[in-house]
Amino acid sequence: MLEEVMQLAEIIQSEFTTATAAESAKSKKDDYMAHDILFIRDALIFLEFEQAVSHADAGRVLRVLKYWCFAFRGAGQHNYARECAEILIRWKYETTPAVRAVLERLWFVNRWGLKGRWIAADLYLEHLNYWVKVSNKEIGSGDYSPDSISVFMSPREML
């Protein structure tokens, strides 16, 4: 039973998720199928990225960035392509193994402490920024309530 499922998965993967399958559909003048195949392929790569982040797996993230570097370049998204390339080059050539180990741990935050619930550290900072804005509503043009500033900023209150 498991072997049949694995064989079926391989058939689906080869016929509906590869560039070769998309080119084959295009050569048969089936543009809709070709675009569907390319969309499925890109969606699966995005899902791989999401899962890699959810499990704080920097190696898998870097593998996706290698693909995205070329995909963004081909789509004319040169800034994204450059950012991917800079991360990959710095990772491989400009960091020591010790720095890589630190960066792997700094890229992700598990705010809830649950398996598979990691998020990117910069997204976590955006969440914190949101809650700072929500909990400290402005009362004028850039002025904050003195009570909220004293509670929020006071080191004594944090102890």
trRosetta pair geometry for C-beta under 8 A, 3 or more apart (Angstrom, degrees):
i j d omega theta_ij theta_ji phi_ij phi_ji
1 4 5.8 -53 -153 30 30 111
1 5 6.7 27 151 -16 63 104
2 5 5.6 -53 -151 36 36 112
2 6 6.3 36 151 -19 67 106
3 6 5.6 -54 -147 38 33 112
3 7 6.3 34 154 -19 66 105
4 7 5.7 -53 -147 36 31 111
4 8 6.3 31 154 -17 64 107
5 8 5.7 -55 -148 38 30 111
5 9 6.3 34 152 -22 64 106
6 9 5.6 -51 -146 35 31 114
6 10 6.5 33 153 -20 63 103
7 10 5.7 -53 -151 34 32 111
7 11 6.5 32 151 -18 64 104
8 11 5.6 -52 -149 35 34 112
8 12 6.3 33 153 -17 66 105
9 12 5.8 -54 -146 38 31 110
9 13 6.2 33 154 -21 65 107
10 13 5.6 -53 -144 37 30 113
10 14 6.2 22 160 -13 65 108
11 14 6.1 -60 -144 41 27 103
11 15 5.9 4 165 -1 65 118
12 15 6.3 -70 -137 49 23 97
12 16 5.5 -34 -177 32 64 120
12 17 7.4 50 136 -11 70 109
13 16 7.2 -78 -116 54 11 77
13 17 5.1 -48 -153 38 54 127
13 18 7.4 67 153 -36 66 98
14 17 7.6 -21 -49 45 10 84
14 18 6.2 -9 -148 -4 42 132
14 21 6.8 143 152 -59 49 124
15 21 5.4 132 -164 -123 29 138
16 21 6.2 -111 -68 137 17 161
16 36 7.8 -48 -155 122 91 99
16 37 5.6 -139 -160 -116 48 85
16 40 5.7 -17 152 85 91 162
17 21 7.0 60 42 36 30 142
17 37 6.7 -151 -84 -164 20 79
17 40 5.4 -100 -100 115 75 110
17 41 4.8 133 -167 -87 65 77
17 44 6.0 12 -144 8 127 153
18 21 4.6 100 61 4 83 99
18 22 7.1 -146 100 -3 48 85
18 37 7.4 -38 53 174 40 118
18 41 6.8 129 -80 -94 17 129
19 22 5.4 -53 -149 37 38 114
19 23 6.2 40 151 -20 69 103
19 38 7.5 51 -106 -100 65 85
19 41 7.1 67 -56 -110 64 174
20 23 5.7 -52 -147 36 31 110
20 24 6.4 35 152 -21 63 105
21 24 5.5 -51 -148 34 32 115
21 25 6.5 33 153 -18 64 103
21 37 5.1 -153 105 -153 106 149
22 25 5.8 -53 -150 36 32 110
22 26 6.3 33 151 -20 65 107
22 33 8.0 -175 -126 122 56 73
22 34 4.6 88 -166 -153 76 74
22 35 7.9 98 -143 -53 110 21
22 37 4.2 -164 -80 89 85 128
22 38 5.0 66 -112 -54 150 87
22 41 7.5 -70 -39 -9 129 138
23 26 5.5 -53 -146 37 33 113
23 27 6.3 35 154 -22 66 104
23 34 7.5 84 -68 -129 19 113
24 27 5.8 -52 -147 33 30 111
24 28 6.7 21 153 -10 62 107
25 28 5.8 -63 -153 42 33 106
25 30 4.5 -82 -176 78 85 106
25 31 7.7 144 133 -87 99 15
25 33 4.0 -134 -157 100 141 110
25 34 4.1 -172 92 -66 114 75
25 37 6.1 158 10 -4 146 138
26 29 7.6 41 -180 -79 36 20
26 30 7.2 -103 -79 61 25 61
26 31 6.5 53 -116 -98 72 58
26 34 4.2 63 -61 -93 84 152
28 33 8.0 -8 71 56 116 136
30 33 4.1 11 136 25 117 117
30 34 6.3 141 98 -22 71 87
31 34 5.4 -55 -145 37 36 115
31 35 6.2 32 158 -16 69 105
32 35 6.0 -59 -150 39 28 106
32 36 6.2 31 152 -21 64 108
33 36 5.4 -53 -146 37 33 115
33 37 6.3 36 155 -22 66 104
34 37 5.9 -54 -151 33 29 111
34 38 6.6 24 154 -14 63 106
35 38 5.7 -54 -145 39 34 109
35 39 6.2 37 154 -21 66 106
36 39 5.7 -56 -148 37 29 112
36 40 6.3 30 154 -19 65 105
37 40 5.8 -53 -148 35 30 110
37 41 6.4 32 153 -20 64 106
38 41 5.6 -51 -147 36 33 114
38 42 6.3 28 156 -14 66 107
39 42 5.9 -59 -146 41 30 106
39 43 6.0 31 155 -20 66 109
40 43 5.7 -55 -143 38 29 112
40 44 6.3 30 157 -20 64 105
41 44 6.0 -58 -152 34 27 109
41 45 6.6 26 152 -17 63 105
42 45 5.6 -52 -149 35 36 112
42 46 6.4 37 151 -19 66 103
42 71 7.5 135 -115 -153 105 149
43 46 5.6 -52 -149 37 33 112
43 47 6.3 35 151 -19 65 104
44 47 5.5 -50 -145 37 34 113
44 48 6.4 42 151 -24 63 100
45 48 5.5 -48 -152 31 34 116
45 49 6.7 38 148 -20 63 101
45 64 6.1 140 179 -135 89 97
45 67 6.0 -115 -150 104 140 152
45 68 7.7 162 148 -63 131 85
46 49 5.5 -51 -153 33 36 114
46 50 6.4 37 149 -19 67 103
47 50 5.5 -49 -145 36 36 113
47 51 6.3 34 155 -17 66 105
48 51 5.9 -56 -147 39 29 109
48 52 6.3 33 152 -23 64 106
48 60 6.6 -135 165 176 92 112
48 63 7.9 -72 142 92 130 111
48 64 5.8 172 101 -82 107 120
49 52 5.6 -54 -148 34 30 113
49 53 6.5 26 155 -15 64 104
49 60 7.7 180 -108 135 39 95
49 61 6.6 76 -142 -120 74 65
49 64 4.4 148 -83 178 94 172
50 53 5.9 -56 -151 38 30 108
50 54 6.2 32 152 -21 65 109
51 54 5.4 -53 -143 37 33 115
51 55 6.3 8 163 2 66 110
51 57 8.0 -4 122 32 72 126
51 60 7.4 -63 93 136 86 153
52 55 6.5 -73 -148 50 25 92
52 57 4.5 -100 -153 68 74 101
52 58 7.9 128 169 -77 108 11
52 59 7.9 -134 -148 72 120 55
52 60 3.4 -152 -112 99 123 118
52 61 4.7 176 130 -58 135 69
52 63 8.0 -172 -92 45 156 99
52 64 6.6 -155 17 -8 152 130
53 56 7.3 27 -169 -78 34 38
53 57 7.9 -88 -51 40 19 71
53 61 6.5 83 -67 -87 72 115
53 108 6.7 173 -160 -106 66 113
53 118 6.2 -148 156 101 59 99
53 119 6.8 31 156 -136 111 34
53 120 5.9 -42 -149 -53 127 83
54 116 5.0 12 155 -167 106 66
54 117 6.9 2 -159 -79 80 15
54 118 5.7 136 -165 50 24 81
54 119 8.0 14 -99 -76 52 50
55 60 7.9 41 68 35 110 143
55 115 7.9 13 -117 -179 79 73
55 116 5.9 -17 -80 -105 76 61
55 118 6.4 -176 -53 25 3 124
56 104 7.8 93 165 167 92 81
56 107 7.5 144 -148 83 79 97
56 108 4.0 -162 -115 81 95 165
56 110 7.0 -61 -46 -51 133 108
56 118 4.2 178 -51 -96 91 174
57 60 4.2 36 113 19 118 113
57 61 6.6 157 96 -17 65 85
58 61 5.3 -54 -148 36 38 116
58 62 6.3 39 155 -22 69 103
58 103 7.5 108 -131 112 155 86
58 104 4.2 -105 -11 -127 152 89
58 107 6.0 117 -96 36 106 151
58 108 7.9 -133 -64 -15 86 116
59 62 5.8 -53 -150 34 30 110
59 63 6.7 33 151 -21 62 103
60 63 5.5 -49 -150 31 36 115
60 64 6.7 35 153 -16 65 102
61 64 5.9 -57 -155 37 33 109
61 65 6.4 35 148 -22 66 106
61 107 7.4 -163 54 152 168 154
62 65 5.4 -51 -147 34 36 115
62 66 6.7 46 152 -27 64 96
62 87 7.7 -148 -117 129 80 109
62 88 6.6 123 -157 -106 92 82
62 91 6.4 -148 -118 125 130 170
63 66 5.7 -46 -157 23 34 114
63 67 7.2 28 149 -10 62 100
64 67 5.8 -55 -158 38 40 109
64 68 6.0 35 149 -17 72 110
65 68 5.4 -55 -137 43 34 111
65 69 6.2 52 157 -37 65 95
65 84 4.7 -179 -172 -152 89 97
65 87 6.0 -75 -176 83 156 129
65 88 5.9 -177 118 -60 120 104
66 69 5.9 -42 -154 15 27 117
66 70 7.7 12 154 -2 55 100
66 84 7.8 177 -76 166 20 116
66 88 6.3 107 -84 -106 72 144
67 70 6.5 -70 -167 42 36 99
67 71 6.0 28 147 -18 73 116
68 71 5.2 -59 -135 44 38 112
68 72 5.7 38 165 -21 74 105
68 80 7.3 -84 157 148 107 109
68 81 7.8 -157 136 -104 71 58
68 84 5.2 -162 96 -105 99 155
69 72 6.5 -56 -148 35 19 105
69 73 6.6 19 151 -18 56 111
69 81 5.5 89 -163 -152 54 71
69 84 3.9 -153 -84 110 80 129
69 85 5.1 107 -141 -63 124 75
69 88 6.6 -41 -61 -4 146 144
70 73 5.5 -54 -146 36 34 114
70 74 6.2 32 156 -18 67 107
70 81 7.5 86 -77 -132 14 110
71 74 5.9 -56 -148 39 29 109
71 75 6.3 18 156 -11 64 112
72 75 5.8 -64 -143 45 31 105
72 77 4.1 -82 -164 78 86 107
72 78 7.4 157 140 -82 97 17
72 80 4.1 -130 -149 95 149 108
72 81 3.9 -167 96 -64 110 80
72 84 6.5 146 24 5 139 136
73 77 7.5 -81 -59 62 21 65
73 78 6.7 58 -117 -105 60 61
73 81 4.0 100 -62 -123 76 154
77 80 4.3 -2 140 32 113 118
77 81 6.1 134 96 -23 72 91
78 81 5.4 -54 -143 39 35 115
78 82 6.1 38 157 -22 68 104
79 82 5.7 -53 -147 35 30 111
79 83 6.5 32 153 -20 63 104
80 83 5.7 -52 -148 35 33 112
80 84 6.5 33 154 -17 65 104
81 84 5.9 -55 -151 37 31 111
81 85 6.3 28 152 -17 65 109
82 85 5.6 -56 -146 40 32 111
82 86 6.2 34 155 -23 66 105
83 86 5.8 -52 -145 34 29 111
83 87 6.6 30 156 -18 63 103
84 87 6.0 -56 -153 34 30 110
84 88 6.4 24 154 -14 65 110
85 88 5.8 -59 -147 41 31 109
85 89 6.0 27 158 -17 68 109
86 89 5.9 -55 -139 39 28 107
86 90 6.0 25 162 -15 65 110
87 90 6.1 -60 -145 41 24 106
87 91 6.0 27 156 -24 63 112
88 91 5.7 -56 -145 34 27 114
88 92 6.3 11 163 -8 64 111
89 92 6.2 -64 -143 43 27 99
89 93 5.7 -28 179 28 67 115
89 94 7.0 48 132 -5 73 109
90 93 7.1 -77 -120 56 17 76
90 94 4.5 -49 -145 48 59 124
90 95 6.2 59 155 -25 73 103
91 94 7.7 24 -3 47 14 82
91 95 6.0 -30 -139 27 32 126
91 100 6.7 83 -158 -113 77 103
91 103 7.7 -142 -113 95 87 154
95 99 4.2 -128 -165 90 98 123
95 100 5.1 124 123 -58 126 79
95 103 6.8 -35 -153 -5 160 142
96 99 4.8 94 50 8 75 101
96 100 7.0 -133 95 -6 39 88
97 100 5.4 -52 -146 34 33 116
97 101 6.5 37 155 -23 65 101
98 101 5.8 -51 -153 31 32 112
98 102 6.8 29 150 -15 63 104
99 102 5.6 -54 -152 37 36 111
99 103 6.2 35 151 -19 69 106
100 103 5.7 -56 -144 39 31 110
100 104 6.3 39 155 -26 65 102
101 104 5.8 -47 -149 28 29 115
101 105 7.0 20 154 -10 59 105
102 105 6.0 -66 -159 40 33 104
102 106 6.2 23 151 -16 70 114
103 106 5.5 -61 -139 42 35 108
103 107 6.3 48 160 -38 68 98
104 107 6.3 -44 -151 13 26 115
105 108 7.5 -86 -162 48 30 83
106 121 6.1 -22 161 -39 62 161
107 120 6.6 -52 168 -139 74 70
107 121 5.9 -146 -178 -4 22 110
108 118 4.4 10 -180 -180 124 124
108 119 6.9 148 -152 73 75 27
108 120 6.5 -60 -103 -108 60 33
108 121 6.3 -109 -75 -42 9 83
109 118 6.8 145 71 -154 30 73
109 119 5.9 -29 63 64 83 79
109 120 7.7 17 19 120 86 17
109 121 5.1 107 -25 -102 104 66
109 124 4.3 4 50 -46 147 161
110 113 5.9 106 131 -84 107 29
110 114 7.1 -161 -177 43 110 47
110 117 5.8 92 -148 87 88 84
110 118 4.8 -50 -79 -93 85 71
110 119 7.8 139 -93 14 40 67
111 117 7.5 -99 51 134 70 109
111 119 7.0 -9 -1 25 106 114
111 124 6.4 167 -54 -125 118 116
111 127 7.9 -55 -61 83 162 156
112 117 4.7 -50 54 129 121 151
113 117 7.7 -1 54 67 22 130
114 117 4.2 55 72 3 94 137
119 123 5.0 -100 158 81 113 126
119 124 5.6 137 91 -56 114 90
120 123 4.4 88 66 5 91 106
120 124 7.1 -155 95 -8 48 84
121 124 5.4 -51 -153 33 37 116
121 125 6.6 40 150 -20 66 100
122 125 5.5 -46 -150 33 38 114
122 126 6.7 43 148 -20 63 100
123 126 5.5 -49 -153 33 37 115
123 127 6.7 43 147 -21 65 99
124 127 5.5 -49 -153 31 36 115
124 128 6.6 36 149 -17 65 102
125 128 5.5 -51 -149 36 36 113
125 129 6.4 42 150 -22 66 102
126 129 5.5 -48 -147 33 34 115
126 130 6.5 41 151 -23 63 101
127 130 5.7 -52 -154 31 32 115
127 131 6.6 23 153 -12 65 105
128 131 5.9 -58 -148 40 34 106
128 132 6.3 38 153 -22 67 104
129 132 5.7 -52 -148 33 31 113
129 133 6.5 29 154 -16 64 106
130 133 5.9 -62 -155 38 29 108
130 134 6.2 22 153 -16 67 110
131 134 5.5 -52 -137 40 36 110
131 135 5.8 23 166 -10 69 111
132 135 6.4 -62 -138 45 22 99
132 136 6.0 -20 172 23 61 116
132 152 7.8 100 -141 -158 86 139
133 136 6.7 -80 -134 58 18 81
133 137 7.9 60 166 -92 57 46
134 137 7.5 -4 -169 -65 29 79
135 148 7.4 165 137 -152 77 121
135 152 7.6 142 114 -93 115 125
136 144 5.6 -6 174 -143 108 126
136 145 7.5 -148 -155 34 74 93
136 148 4.8 148 -123 155 86 139
136 149 7.6 86 -142 -69 127 59
136 152 6.1 -7 -78 -52 130 161
137 145 7.7 39 69 -10 73 114
138 141 7.8 43 172 -109 129 10
138 142 6.8 -25 -140 -85 126 13
138 143 6.9 103 -161 65 82 49
138 144 6.4 -73 -113 -90 55 64
139 143 5.8 -60 64 95 87 94
139 144 6.8 108 11 -142 94 24
139 145 5.5 95 -24 -60 134 79
140 143 4.1 15 54 39 110 113
144 148 5.7 -103 164 75 108 116
144 149 5.2 118 99 -55 122 104
145 148 4.4 77 71 8 101 105
145 149 6.9 -175 87 -9 52 84
146 149 5.7 -58 -147 38 34 110
146 150 6.2 31 159 -19 69 107
147 150 6.1 -58 -146 36 28 106
147 151 6.4 18 160 -10 65 110
148 151 6.0 -59 -144 43 30 105
148 152 5.6 21 162 -14 67 118
149 152 5.9 -63 -135 45 24 105
149 153 5.4 -8 177 7 66 122
150 153 6.7 -63 -119 49 17 91
150 154 5.4 27 177 -40 59 120
150 157 7.6 119 142 -30 66 141
151 154 6.4 -41 -121 19 15 113
151 157 5.5 160 -153 -144 52 169
152 157 7.9 -18 -31 81 7 148
154 157 4.1 80 82 2 108 107
154 158 7.0 -178 99 -11 61 83
155 158 5.5 -57 -154 34 40 114
155 159 6.8 41 151 -25 69 99
156 159 5.9 -53 -155 26 36 109
